[in-house]
Amino acid sequence: MERVIVVGGGAAGMMAAICSAGEGNQVTLLEKNEKLGKKLFITGKGRCNLTNAGDIEDLMNHVVTNREFLYSAFYSFTNEQMMEWMEQWGCPVKVERGNRVFPVSDKSSDVIRAMERELSRRKVSVRLNTEVKNILIENGSVKGVELRGSQSIKADKVIVSTGGMSYPSTGSTGDGLLFAKKTGHKVTHLDPALVPFNVDGTVCQRLQGLSLKNVEASLYADGKRIYQEFGEMLFTHFGVSGPVILSASSYAAKHKGKKLELQIDLKPALSAEQLDQRILRDFQENINKEFKNSLGKLLPKKLIPVILELSGIPEEKKIHEITKQERRQLAALLKAMPLSVTSSRGFKEAIITQGGVDVKDINPSTMESKKVAGLYFAGEVLDLDALTGGYNLQIAWSTGYLAGMN
């Protein structure tokens, strides 16, 4: 029986503690907050999108950073296993659109409660309001941890699962990244990811609150397309948010300093030619009306004044006076409404952190450090991230599992 300390009681930490205790170790889980799973509690708007039910290749394809590193983790502990375990632990799950997996109750607290019951069943000692200050190392091996207030706890193995920098209000303030640096590990550049965008101009303010369901967003960096995805988005007082925008931000972070432009295809189901024919039909029905009164069937009411303005066609112009060139211009605008991205909303609003402990310093099949014997890392503290849809939590479960089992 080895003495194992897990630092950080989020998704990866709870999983690591459960698995390590299951291997017969004496496990202590240290959490600096007053409760476990504080960030898990707010994920998926409080519903907790706990994994994705796609196949492993699909999971891999949604990983943005260091995909290859995760092969061992994803195959050692799969999304199927996670769903089975949740069911066994008394938290039934369901699969929704996009293969997103949620608890049947739609309550993230049920996921946390199920894991707390399992921690208790496996006799893990959970210590809340306990902040770790340092990892203790002698002759290249881990010896335990030092707590704030100078008390230290001895251990044979230590697993660091303290999260990244996103949502600092939940306690993710980069502690584990400091531990990593102090113990000789490289930490890559940190950026907020899965985060809304600030957009130039007043268009978004005027459209504030408008949610668009079936659109296609493309993101360009210095004119080169770096991302394209179909789904939902939302206009806000500062810019844009929603699933397709959050995912776009994970690619934007890798193109710092470049000019970023979003193009929104408002009618992705139609080709430019088909859309032109559709507009022509609408125009023929409204042949004697003014342009401003002809778009009611085509667009949400709130969007019409903005499109009128961006089209450059005078809104009082009669439909029968609109040229073929102008009509095609309108179709082109609806296929690529431009929005100039100025910045992201930062770590306070970011779902995850891009960057972290360099995976070159970590053994992918055990999560053990290559620099310090007996020191392991799991979850968001590592330089691993994925798109929205339950993929980031699967990274936490799988890396937590490997760290705990080893």
C-alpha positions in Angstrom: 0.0 0.0 0.0 1.4 3.4 -1.1 0.6 6.8 0.3 -0.8 8.9 -2.5 -1.7 12.6 -2.4 -3.9 14.1 -5.0 -3.7 17.9 -5.2 -7.0 19.4 -6.6 -10.5 18.0 -6.3 -11.9 18.7 -9.7 -12.8 16.2 -12.4 -9.3 14.8 -13.0 -8.4 14.8 -9.3 -11.6 13.0 -8.1 -11.1 10.4 -10.9 -7.4 9.9 -10.0 -8.2 9.5 -6.3 -11.0 7.0 -7.0 -8.7 4.9 -9.3 -5.7 5.0 -7.0 -7.7 4.0 -4.0 -9.2 1.2 -6.1 -5.6 -0.1 -6.6 -5.3 -0.5 -2.8 -3.4 2.7 -2.0 -4.0 5.0 0.9 -5.2 8.2 -0.8 -5.6 11.7 0.5 -7.4 14.3 -1.7 -6.5 17.9 -1.0 -8.8 20.7 -2.2 -8.3 24.4 -1.4 -12.0 25.2 -1.9 -14.8 24.5 0.6 -16.2 21.8 -1.7 -15.1 19.4 -4.5 -15.9 19.9 -8.2 -16.4 23.6 -8.1 -15.7 24.1 -11.8 -17.5 20.9 -12.7 -20.6 22.3 -11.0 -20.9 25.2 -13.5 -19.9 23.3 -16.7 -22.6 23.0 -19.4 -24.5 25.8 -17.8 -24.9 23.7 -14.7 -26.0 20.6 -16.6 -22.5 19.1 -16.9 -21.7 17.8 -20.4 -19.6 15.1 -19.0 -18.3 13.4 -22.1 -19.1 12.8 -25.8 -20.6 9.5 -27.1 -18.7 9.6 -30.5 -16.1 6.9 -31.3 -12.5 7.3 -30.2 -11.4 8.7 -33.6 -14.2 11.3 -33.3 -12.9 12.2 -29.9 -9.4 12.5 -31.3 -10.5 14.7 -34.1 -12.0 17.2 -31.6 -8.7 17.6 -29.7 -7.0 20.9 -30.7 -3.6 20.6 -28.8 -1.3 17.5 -28.6 -3.8 15.0 -30.0 -1.3 12.1 -30.3 -0.4 12.3 -26.6 -3.9 11.3 -25.7 -4.0 7.9 -27.6 -3.0 5.9 -24.6 -5.3 7.8 -22.2 -8.4 7.6 -24.5 -7.9 3.9 -25.2 -7.2 3.1 -21.5 -10.3 4.8 -20.2 -12.9 5.4 -22.9 -16.0 7.6 -23.0 -18.1 4.3 -23.0 -16.5 3.3 -19.7 -17.1 6.8 -18.2 -20.8 6.5 -19.1 -20.9 2.9 -17.6 -19.2 4.1 -14.4 -21.6 7.0 -14.0 -24.6 4.6 -14.3 -23.0 2.2 -11.8 -22.3 5.1 -9.4 -26.0 6.0 -9.4 -26.0 8.9 -11.9 -27.8 7.7 -15.1 -26.9 9.6 -18.3 -28.4 10.5 -21.6 -27.1 11.4 -25.1 -28.2 14.6 -26.8 -27.6 16.3 -30.2 -23.9 16.2 -31.2 -23.4 13.1 -29.1 -23.2 15.3 -26.0 -23.7 13.3 -22.8 -25.5 14.7 -19.7 -26.8 13.3 -16.5 -30.5 12.4 -16.9 -31.4 14.9 -14.2 -29.6 17.8 -16.0 -27.8 18.5 -12.7 -24.1 18.7 -12.5 -24.4 18.3 -8.7 -25.5 14.7 -9.3 -22.2 13.9 -11.1 -20.3 15.4 -8.2 -22.4 13.6 -5.7 -21.9 10.2 -7.4 -18.1 10.7 -7.4 -18.2 11.8 -3.7 -20.0 8.6 -2.8 -17.4 6.6 -4.7 -14.5 8.5 -2.9 -16.2 7.7 0.4 -16.8 4.0 -0.5 -13.1 3.6 -1.5 -12.1 5.3 1.8 -10.3 8.3 0.3 -9.5 10.9 2.9 -10.8 14.2 1.5 -9.5 17.4 3.1 -11.2 20.6 2.0 -10.0 24.2 2.6 -6.5 22.8 2.3 -4.0 24.7 0.1 -0.8 23.1 -1.1 2.2 25.5 -1.3 5.0 23.2 -2.6 5.7 19.7 -3.8 8.5 18.2 -1.7 11.3 16.5 -3.7 14.5 14.7 -2.6 17.1 13.2 -5.0 14.7 13.5 -8.0 11.8 11.7 -6.2 8.6 13.0 -4.7 8.4 12.9 -0.9 5.1 14.7 -0.2 3.6 18.2 -0.1 4.0 21.3 2.0 0.7 23.0 2.9 0.1 26.7 3.4 1.0 27.2 7.1 4.2 25.1 6.8 2.7 21.8 7.8 3.8 19.0 5.4 2.3 15.6 4.5 4.6 12.7 3.5 3.7 10.6 0.4 5.2 8.1 -2.0 3.3 9.5 -5.0 1.8 12.9 -5.7 -0.8 13.6 -8.5 -1.2 17.3 -9.5 -4.7 18.0 -10.9 -5.2 21.7 -10.1 -6.7 22.8 -13.4 -5.5 25.8 -15.5 -6.3 29.5 -15.3 -9.8 29.7 -16.6 -12.7 30.7 -14.3 -10.3 31.8 -11.5 -13.4 32.3 -9.2 -13.5 28.4 -9.0 -10.0 28.3 -7.6 -8.2 27.7 -11.0 -5.4 30.2 -10.3 -2.4 28.3 -11.9 -1.1 26.7 -8.7 -0.1 23.5 -10.5 1.6 25.4 -13.2 3.8 27.0 -10.5 4.5 23.6 -9.0 5.5 22.3 -12.4 7.9 25.2 -13.1 9.5 24.9 -9.6 10.1 21.2 -10.2 11.9 21.8 -13.5 9.0 21.2 -16.0 8.4 23.4 -19.0 5.0 25.3 -19.0 3.9 26.4 -22.5 2.3 29.7 -23.3 -1.1 30.1 -21.7 -4.2 31.5 -23.5 -7.9 31.6 -22.7 -9.8 29.1 -24.9 -13.4 28.3 -25.5 -14.1 31.9 -24.8 -16.4 34.6 -26.4 -15.0 37.2 -28.8 -15.0 41.0 -28.6 -16.0 42.4 -32.0 -15.4 45.8 -33.6 -18.2 48.2 -34.4 -21.8 48.4 -33.2 -23.4 45.5 -35.2 -23.3 43.0 -32.3 -24.7 45.5 -29.8 -27.6 46.2 -32.1 -28.2 42.4 -32.4 -27.6 41.7 -28.7 -29.7 38.7 -27.5 -30.2 37.3 -31.0 -29.5 33.6 -31.1 -28.9 32.0 -34.5 -29.3 28.2 -34.7 -28.2 26.8 -38.1 -25.3 29.0 -39.2 -21.8 28.3 -40.4 -19.0 30.3 -38.9 -15.6 30.6 -40.6 -12.6 32.3 -38.9 -9.9 33.8 -41.0 -6.4 34.8 -39.7 -4.7 37.3 -42.1 -7.1 36.2 -44.8 -6.4 32.4 -44.4 -9.3 30.3 -43.1 -8.3 28.5 -39.9 -11.7 27.2 -38.8 -15.2 26.4 -40.1 -18.1 24.9 -38.2 -21.9 24.6 -38.4 -24.1 25.2 -35.3 -25.4 27.9 -32.9 -24.1 31.3 -32.0 -25.3 34.3 -30.0 -24.8 38.1 -30.3 -23.9 39.9 -27.1 -23.3 43.5 -26.0 -19.6 43.0 -26.6 -19.5 40.7 -29.6 -20.3 37.0 -30.2 -20.6 33.8 -28.2 -22.2 30.4 -28.4 -20.9 26.9 -29.3 -19.4 27.6 -32.8 -17.8 30.8 -31.6 -16.3 29.2 -28.5 -14.7 26.5 -30.6 -13.4 29.1 -33.1 -11.6 30.8 -30.2 -9.4 27.6 -29.6 -8.0 28.1 -33.1 -7.7 31.9 -32.8 -5.4 31.5 -29.7 -2.8 29.8 -32.0 -2.8 32.8 -34.4 -1.8 35.7 -32.0 -1.0 39.0 -33.6 -2.9 38.2 -36.9 -5.9 40.1 -38.2 -9.0 38.0 -37.3 -12.2 38.1 -39.2 -15.3 36.0 -38.7 -17.7 35.3 -41.6 -21.1 34.1 -40.8 -23.0 32.1 -43.4 -26.6 32.8 -42.5 -28.0 30.3 -45.1 -25.5 27.4 -45.1 -28.1 25.0 -46.5 -28.2 26.9 -49.8 -25.4 27.5 -52.4 -24.9 31.1 -53.5 -26.8 30.3 -56.7 -29.7 28.7 -54.8 -29.9 31.7 -52.4 -29.9 34.1 -55.3 -32.9 32.2 -56.7 -34.6 32.3 -53.3 -34.1 36.0 -53.0 -35.4 36.5 -56.6 -38.6 34.6 -55.7 -39.1 36.7 -52.5 -38.5 39.9 -54.6 -41.1 38.8 -57.2 -43.7 38.4 -54.5 -42.9 41.9 -53.2 -42.2 43.5 -56.6 -43.8 46.9 -55.8 -42.6 47.1 -52.1 -39.6 48.9 -50.8 -36.4 46.9 -50.2 -36.7 47.3 -46.4 -40.1 45.5 -46.5 -39.0 42.5 -48.5 -36.8 40.4 -46.2 -39.3 39.3 -43.6 -39.5 35.7 -44.8 -35.7 35.4 -45.2 -34.3 36.7 -41.9 -35.1 37.2 -38.2 -36.7 40.6 -37.6 -33.9 41.9 -35.5 -31.3 41.1 -38.2 -33.1 43.0 -41.1 -32.0 46.6 -40.3 -28.4 45.5 -40.0 -28.4 43.5 -43.3 -30.2 46.5 -45.0 -27.3 48.7 -43.9 -24.5 46.3 -44.7 -26.0 45.5 -48.2 -25.4 49.1 -49.4 -28.8 49.0 -51.2 -30.9 52.1 -50.3 -33.7 50.7 -48.0 -36.4 52.9 -49.8 -35.5 51.5 -53.2 -38.4 49.7 -54.9 -37.8 46.0 -55.4 -38.4 46.3 -59.2 -35.5 48.8 -59.3 -32.9 46.5 -57.6 -30.3 45.4 -60.1 -29.1 41.8 -60.6 -25.7 43.0 -59.3 -27.2 44.4 -56.1 -29.3 41.2 -55.6 -26.1 39.1 -55.9 -24.3 41.4 -53.5 -27.1 40.7 -51.0 -26.7 37.0 -51.5 -23.0 37.2 -51.0 -23.5 39.2 -47.8 -25.9 36.5 -46.4 -23.3 33.8 -47.2 -20.5 35.7 -45.5 -21.6 38.4 -43.0 -18.2 39.9 -41.9 -17.3 40.6 -38.2 -13.9 41.9 -37.2 -12.6 40.2 -34.0 -10.6 42.5 -31.8 -9.8 40.1 -28.9 -11.1 37.3 -26.6 -12.9 37.9 -23.3 -10.0 36.6 -21.3 -9.5 33.9 -18.6 -12.5 35.1 -16.5 -14.9 34.0 -19.1 -12.9 31.2 -20.7 -14.1 27.6 -20.2 -10.6 26.2 -20.5 -6.9 27.1 -20.7 -4.9 26.5 -23.8 -1.3 25.7 -22.7 0.1 24.1 -19.6 2.7 21.6 -18.5 4.6 20.5 -21.6 3.5 17.0 -22.5 7.1 16.2 -23.7 7.9 16.1 -19.9 5.2 13.5 -19.2 4.9 9.8 -20.0 1.7 9.4 -22.0 0.9 5.9 -20.8 1.2 6.7 -17.0 1.0 10.5 -16.7 4.2 10.3 -14.6 6.7 13.1 -14.9 9.9 12.2 -16.8 11.8 14.6 -14.6 10.6 13.7 -11.0 9.9 10.1 -10.0 6.5 9.6 -8.4 5.1 12.9 -9.6 2.1 12.8 -11.9 -0.1 15.4 -13.7 -3.7 15.0 -14.9 -6.4 17.2 -16.5 -6.3 20.8 -17.5 -3.0 21.5 -15.9 -1.5 19.7 -18.9 -1.0 21.3 -22.3 -4.1 19.6 -23.7 -7.4 21.1 -24.9 -10.3 20.3 -27.2 -13.5 21.8 -28.6 -16.8 22.1 -26.8 -19.0 19.0 -26.6 -17.7 17.0 -23.6 -14.3 16.4 -25.0 -12.3 18.4 -22.4 -14.0 16.5 -19.5 -13.1 13.2 -21.2 -9.5 14.4 -21.3 -9.8 15.0 -17.5 -11.4 11.6 -16.8 -8.9 9.6 -19.0 -5.7 11.4 -17.8 -7.0 11.2 -14.2 -7.7 7.5 -14.6 -4.2 6.8 -15.9 -2.5 8.8 -13.2 -4.6 7.1 -10.5 -4.1 3.6 -11.9 -0.3 4.1 -12.1 
